[in-house]
Amino acid sequence: MSELAKPGARRVQMASVGVVTMLIIQFILGMIYNIYGTAPTATKSVGMFSSVTLSLHVIMGILLVITAIMQIVRTMQLHHRTATILSWVGLVAIIAAWGTGEAFIQKGANGASLGMSLAFAVALACYVGGILVLSPKPMAA
């Protein structure tokens, strides 16, 4: 039986779509806070729950970590090696974004903000890749 014909492949693919959607929402919340929120400085940190937008950003981050772990379990149950590797790298990228985000709200360093956005891009690429590797292959002409 082909990996794509396995019963859970479509479910895992749709779960990846869910993670991509969550990542996009997370990015938008981060940009809203970046534009309208109080920026931390080297001498004054910002609390994780200091505004509604930042609170939603933190809560979404927690949900993303949980969802990414669930996605790893799904891909491992499917026995799809590439999707599993992409899910692991996606989780690591989400955790990296969390860590650099935490550093940003403590010190306001531009490098931490850049790290957060780069980790987001890696995570997004991993879950989009997961969608693609689980897509049915087009028939040859």
Secondary structure by P-SEA (a helix, b strand, c coil): cccccccaaaaaaaaaaaaaaaaaaaaaaaaaaaaccccccccccccccccaaaaaaaaaaaaaaaaaaaaaaaaaaaccaaaaaaaaaaaaaaaaaaaaaaaaaacccaaaaaaaaaaaaaaaaaaaaaaaaaccccccc
